């Protein structure tokens, strides 16, 4: 398992339930995964070192969690080594790693998404938004990877100009923001739809909804995600079928036609508008924190499904499998996140029970003590027969995990009909 976050902990947790697996490795893992997998110290952002570490373990299967090593081409290298890898090639991963590529691909193949324009100059952005007013506002997206912090919802021209200047002149996100996508803001209800893919066929997972803003009532800056729940009732079976037909099928065909068949998880971030589902963005891997609620809610066999994707033997079954239970995730983050935040906060451990489980995100052990080592620190996940019960269990766990220096939103899954922007 490549990665060190809550997503990777959840994936290892699910795989560890398969009695056929004799050994799990985490590269590099975190303070929670050490109980499930042997840690291998290697940086996920340095391809050569990562590659050497992975092949040294002689694995039967490699699962790539984060997008950065996929962009660098870890899946390409492992396939050349004849090591099965669950994750797309660098060419296929561009559906996420370049917002420009993703939007242009959708435009070429008629996939429903917001109207957009690409800019390489902040002055051109100003000229455009001043000449083409739009009452619902705009969204600015950095072209490259930005750890979930490269999108800015703008309600005014001044906000557009501010964020364009920060990205393109001040280089707030480095090279990722030197080119931007400006798109019309979509209005509706948001949902995350994930699909197993083997390059040709695809199978849906139960849908989820996440919460990007740092504070309650969707206030504060965008983050990598402050919570989630599954299933998302707004993405009905009928709408899911429409997403499969109008979005996933044509995108997979387009990537295959362009010589980049997609193997792995294709994540479609959707806005359910009055005109139907439209794509906000694609991700080329499991979402975080959506994975932390989808896997507890899904009762399929993950190892068999991953091998089917890798081997090109995924059954063409586009029917949505109902979730076996509901799950809610509450993210505990370090004060100040997504901005500057402390590390080294002493943490406490809470035993897992049938109704809740803790997934570690930014944690490590130092001198035998568990401490924080990132912005998003812990994921409190509750399960139940309905969303209300799952939410109660998640917040019970969050309260027990909470220590000075951490904060969490109090409104995750409070109102399922909540409208996200």
C-alpha positions, 0 to 999 in steps of 0.5 A, spaced: 500 500 500 503 506 497 501 512 501 500 515 509 493 517 510 486 515 512 484 513 505 490 508 505 489 506 513 482 504 510 484 500 504 489 496 509 483 495 514 479 492 508 484 488 505 486 485 512 479 482 513 481 477 507 484 471 510 488 469 504 493 475 504 499 473 508 503 479 509 501 487 508 506 492 507 505 500 508 509 505 504 510 509 508 504 508 512 502 512 519 501 511 526 495 507 525 497 502 519 503 499 523 498 495 527 496 492 520 502 492 515 509 492 516 512 499 514 517 501 509 520 507 509 520 511 502 518 518 500 512 517 495 514 523 491 521 521 489 519 516 484 526 512 484 526 511 491 519 509 491 520 504 486 526 501 489 522 500 496 516 497 492 520 492 488 524 490 494 518 487 498 516 482 492 509 484 492 503 480 489 499 486 488 501 494 489 495 499 491 497 506 489 493 511 494 495 518 492 495 521 486 502 524 486 506 517 485 501 516 479 502 522 476 510 520 476 509 514 473 509 508 479 504 504 475 508 504 469 514 502 472 511 496 476 507 494 470 514 494 466 517 490 472 511 485 471 508 487 478 501 487 478 499 495 480 492 497 482 492 504 479 492 508 472 498 509 468 501 517 468 497 518 461 491 515 464 492 519 471 492 526 467 484 525 468 486 528 475 493 531 474 491 536 469 485 540 470 486 542 463 486 535 460 480 533 464 476 539 461 478 538 454 477 531 454 470 532 456 469 537 451 471 533 446 467 527 448 460 531 450 461 529 457 456 534 461 461 539 465 461 546 467 462 551 461 470 553 462 475 557 459 483 556 460 488 562 462 495 563 462 495 570 464 492 573 470 490 580 466 486 575 461 482 573 466 480 580 469 479 582 462 474 576 461 470 576 467 469 583 467 466 583 460 462 576 461 458 577 467 455 571 471 450 572 476 452 565 480 459 566 480 465 562 478 470 557 480 478 557 479 482 551 478 489 550 478 491 546 472 496 541 476 495 537 483 494 542 489 492 536 495 485 538 494 486 546 495 487 548 488 479 550 487 476 557 489 469 558 489 468 566 487 462 570 488 465 576 485 469 579 480 474 581 485 475 574 488 476 571 481 482 577 480 484 575 487 485 568 486 488 568 479 493 573 482 495 569 487 496 563 483 499 566 477 503 572 479 504 570 487 505 562 485 501 560 491 501 553 489 507 553 485 507 550 478 500 547 479 497 554 478 501 557 473 495 555 468 488 555 470 481 553 468 475 558 470 469 555 469 462 557 471 459 555 478 454 549 478 449 550 482 445 543 485 447 537 490 454 534 490 456 527 490 462 523 489 461 517 485 467 512 484 467 506 479 472 500 479 475 500 472 479 495 468 480 499 462 474 497 458 469 495 463 466 498 470 462 497 476 460 502 481 461 503 488 456 506 493 456 514 492 458 518 498 458 526 499 464 529 502 465 536 506 470 540 503 470 547 507 474 547 514 468 550 518 461 548 520 455 551 515 460 550 509 464 556 512 472 557 511 477 555 506 477 549 502 480 543 505 482 536 503 476 534 506 473 535 513 468 529 513 463 524 509 457 520 509 455 514 505 451 512 501 449 519 499 441 518 498 441 524 492 445 519 487 439 515 486 440 508 482 436 512 476 441 518 476 447 513 477 445 509 471 445 516 467 452 517 470 454 511 468 451 512 461 453 519 460 459 520 463 463 514 465 462 510 459 464 515 454 470 517 458 473 510 459 472 509 451 476 516 450 482 514 454 482 508 451 482 511 444 487 515 446 492 510 448 491 511 455 486 505 458 484 507 465 485 501 470 483 503 477 478 507 481 475 513 477 472 518 481 467 523 479 465 529 483 458 531 481 454 536 481 446 534 481 443 540 477 436 541 474 439 539 467 442 533 470 449 530 473 455 534 471 462 533 472 466 538 477 472 534 477 475 527 476 480 523 481 484 518 478 484 514 485 480 513 491 477 519 495 479 521 501 475 522 506 470 518 502 474 511 502 473 511 509 465 511 509 465 507 502 469 501 504 465 500 511 458 501 507 460 496 501 460 488 503 464 486 496 471 483 496 476 488 495 482 483 493 478 479 488 475 486 485 482 489 484 485 483 481 479 483 476 481 490 474 488 489 473 487 483 469 482 486 465 477 481 467 472 485 471 465 483 469 461 488 465 455 490 471 453 497 471 448 496 476 449 499 483 450 495 489 446 497 495 450 499 501 450 494 506 450 499 512 451 507 513 457 510 515 459 517 517 466 520 517 468 526 522 475 528 520 479 531 526 484 536 524 490 540 527 488 547 529 490 552 523 489 547 518 488 548 512 493 553 513 499 553 518 498 548 523 502 545 529 505 538 529 507 533 535 500 534 538 500 528 543 494 523 541 490 518 545 488 511 542 480 509 543 479 501 541 475 500 535 468 497 536 463 494 532 459 501 531 466 505 530 473 505 527 479 510 527 483 511 521 489 515 522 491 520 517 497 524 519 500 520 525 506 517 527 510 514 533 516 517 536 519 514 542 513 510 543 508 515 543 502 517 538 503 524 536 500 528 530 504 529 523 499 532 519 493 537 518 488 532 518 490 527 523 484 522 525 478 520 522 472 518 526 468 513 522 461 511 525 457 505 522 449 504 523 443 501 520 441 508 518 445 515 517 442 517 524 445 512 528 452 512 524 452 519 525 451 518 532 457 513 533 462 517 529 461 523 533 461 519 540 468 517 537 470 524 535 469 526 542 473 521 545 479 522 540 479 529 541 484 533 545 487 540 545 490 542 539 485 538 534 478 541 531 472 538 527 466 540 524 459 539 528 455 538 522 457 532 518 451 528 515 447 532 519 442 534 514 443 529 508 439 534 503 444 539 505 447 543 498 454 543 497 458 548 493 
